[in-house]
Amino acid sequence: MLVCEPVEMSLDAISVSLPEDDAPAWDGVTVWELGAWVVRDHRIFESMVADNTGIDPATVDQSKVSAEWLEVQYTNAFRAFDGVLDNPTVGSEKIEIDVTVAESFDVLGLFGVRGVSVSVTFYNAAGQKVGERNLSLGGRIVSGWMEWFTVQPTPRRDKAFFYNIPVSARRAVVELQGGALRLGEVFLGRSFYVGEAQPRTAGRAVTASRYEVNDFGRTIWTKRPTRREMTYIVEADRLAFESIEPRMGDLAGSLVVTVGAFNIPSTIQFGILGTIDWAEDGPDEYLYSFSIKGLS
């Protein structure tokens, strides 16, 4: 199986076809009142003081108690780059995203997707096209009234993963089409081999919902989010493990993508690399496990 580490993406090198009209754009002349929302550097900020003028939200230290501006979230157009799968970019009919990076990448993943189809075109640093991929996300596409009754929908998928991308690629143009579109997260990364996933690999859903019984015997249910986790049991040979162990240790706590099998979407997961257990040291192979949390 593979683990994919993220390639740094600068928001300044990303363009999205959706308007950033979540709030007025910040400027240094307007007097912003307490509670006012503004857009600055693809993020939404809330004014925490009255008569707020001349203070750039992008320069405010968010850790200080008396911060003049509080970062609320990314704009809708750029939520697919905030690292939070449940905070998607939404649109209708078509969303186009253009990402340029300085480093090489060999995988591209779209997670938390709702749409009919996605196409990706790759370009090198000189702007030359070096590859193109297309994928159906399911649903039903009709071109006439009669097709509405005869065209059968295909099963929907909530992720699209592209691999074996040309090593020269430095830019990806993603086009998502359909009706009500959603895109939870865009991931660009580099993959490396971590061993063979074992049959005991398993996932689980951990709910934070609570059931309580009050003093009158009434059951009260409080709905809270559910977190999904996957634990992989992996076997690697001794020589490979000597390079795998430090690399996995460096990535612990980072957002990654794990790939059990390219042709089985359920084995491709996005989340935080959690606990790594170095369990069993054999003479020729090493058996270990790791978890990924908050995954797709």
N, C-alpha and C positions, 0 to 999 in steps of 0.2 A: 504494500500500500504506500501511498504518498502523503506527505504533509506539505502544504503550500504556505510559504511565508509571504506577507504582503510587500508589494513595491510601493514606495512613497508616492502619493499623488497630491500635487499642490492644487488647491482650489483655483489658483490663478491660471492654471493650465488646463482648466476644464470649462467647457461651455455646454449649456443645456438649452433646448429649444423652448422651454417653458418660461413665462414672464416671472420676474421676481417682484410681484405686487402685493406681497404679504403685509407690507407696511410702507410708509414713505421712506425714501432714501435719506440717510443722515446727511446733514451738512453743518458746517461750523457757524452758520449765521442765524439759523432759526432758533428761537427760544423754545425748548422742549419742556413740557410740563411733567409733573410727577405722574408716572404710570404710562407715559407715551411710549409707543413701540416704533422702532426705526430699523431699517435694513442697512447693514454695513458688512462688507466682505462676505456676502452670501449667508450672513447670520442675522438673527433677529435679536435686538437688545431692548430692554425696558428701562426707562429712566427711573432712577431711585430717588431723585431729588427734584424739587421745583426749580423753575427758571434755569434749566440746564442748557447751557450754550457754550460752544467752543471746545468742549471736551470730547475727544475722539473715542467712541466706544471700543474700537479695536486696540487702544493703548491702555485701557483700564485694567488694573490687576483685579481679577475676579476673586482672589482669595481674601482681599481686605474687607473688613466689616462695613466700612463706609464707602464702598464702591459706588460711583455715580451712575454707572450703567451695569445692568445684570444681563448676562447672555441667557436668552430663553431657549433657543433652538436654532437649527439651520433653517433656511428658507425652504419652502416646498420643493423648489427646483433642485436643491442640493442635499436634501435629506438622505438620498441614496449614498451619500459619502460620509455620513455622521457616525458610522460604526454601530448603529442601533437598528436591528432588523425590523422591529415593530413600529418604526417611525418612517413610513415609506414616502417616497415621491409619488404623487398621484397626478393623473392627467387624463385626457380623452383623445381617442383616435390615433395619436402618434406622439412619441417622445423620442427625440434624437439627442444623444450625448456624445461629446467629442472629448477624449482624454489623451493628453500627451505626457509622457514621462521621460525621465533622463536615463533610467536603467532598463535593462532587458527584462522581459517577462515571458513566461511560456504557458501561463494559464489565465483565463478570464472567466469569472463567475458572476452570474446575476441571480440573486436570491430574493425570496419573497416576491416573486413575479406574478402578475396577473395580466394576461394579454393573449393575443392569438398567434403572433409570430414575432421572431426577433432575427435581425440580420446584423452581422458585424463585419466591418472592413478594416484591415490592418495596413498601416503605412510605415515606411522606414523613416529615419531622421531627415532624409532628403525629400520627403513628401511623395515617394513612389509607392504605389500600391503593391503589397507583398502577399496578400491573402484575403479571402472572403469566406464567411460561413453563414449558413441560414438554418433556422430551426423552427419547427412548428411547436407552439406551446399548448395546442389543443383548442377545443371549442369548435365552432361551426362558422365557416365563411360561405356566404351565399351571394349570388350575383343576380338572381331573379326571383319572382314570386313563387314559382313552382319549386325551386330549389329549397325554399324554406321548409317544405314538407318532405323532401326526399333526401337532402344531404344529412348524413349521420354525423353527430359530433364525435370528435376524437377525445380520449382522456386528457384532462388538463394536467400540466406539470407546473410546479411553483419555483422551479430553478432551471437555469440554463448554464451549462458549463462547457467551455471550449478549451482544448489542450493541443499540444503539438503546434503551437503558434510559431511562425518563423522567427529565428533568433534575432533577426534584424529589426523586428517590429518595435516601434517606439510610440506609436499612436494607434488608438482604437476608436472607431466611430460606430456607435451602437444605435440601431433604430428599432424601437419597440412599437408594434402596431396592434390595434384591437379596438375595443369599446372603452369601458372604464378601466384605465391602466393603473397598475401599481408596480413600484420597484423598490424593494426593501433595501438592498445594498448592492453596490458594484465592487467587485474584488479583482484586483490585478496582482499577480504574484509569481513567484518562482517555486517550482516543486522539487522535492528531494525524496529519495527512497528511504523508508524507515523499517522495512521488513515485511513479513507475510502476516496478514490479519488471520487470527485463529477463529474456529467455530464458536468459541465462548464470547466473542464480541457481542455486545447487547446495548440497547438503548432503553431509556425510561423517561416518563413524564413526572415531574415533581411539582405538585400543586401547592400553592400557598393559601388556598381557600380554607376557611375554617367553619367547623360545625360546633355550636355551643348550645348547652341547655341552660335556660335561665332558672330562677328560683321557683317559677310556676310550672316547670316541666315542659316549657315550649322550646322546640329546637329552632335555633337561629342560624341561618346559613349566610356567611359573608364571602362573596365571590372575589377572588384575588387572582393575579396572573399565574400561569403555569409555565414552569421552566423545563425545557427538554435537555437531556444529557445523553451522551453516548460514551461508553467505555470500551476501548479497543484492547484486546489481548494480542500481542504482536511477538513474533519470533524473528530474530535476526542472527546472521552468522557472526562469529567473534570479530572478524576483521571489519565488517561493515559497522558493527555496533560501536567500535572505538571512535568512529566519526559521527555516528548518530547521536550518541549520548550528550556530548557538549552542545550540539546544535539544538537538540530538543530542550536542554536546560536553558539556553539563551532565549528560546521562544516562549517558555512558560509564562502564562499571564497575558499573552498577546492574542490578537485576533488572527485566526488562521483558517484554512480550509483543509479538510481531510478527505482523501479519495481512496475508498476501498476498491471500487471497480468503476471505470468510466461509463460502462453501459448500464449501470444500476444506479439511478438517481438517488435512491434512499441511502446509499453508502457515501454520498458526497455531502459533506456537512460544513456549515459555517458557524464559528463560535470562538470562545475563549479556550485556549489550551490550558487545562487545569492540572490536577495532580498527576505526577508521573511516578510510578512505582517500579523501581529496579528490583524485580522479584527473584529471578532464578538464574544463577550464573552456571551455565554448562560448559563442558570442555570445548565444544565446537559451536554452540549456539547460545543465545541469550534470550530468555523469555521475560518480557516486561509488559506493562500496561500503562495507558494514559487515558484521560477523559477530556472531552470537549463539551463546554457548557453554553447554554443560551443559544443552541444551534437551530438551523433551519430544518 
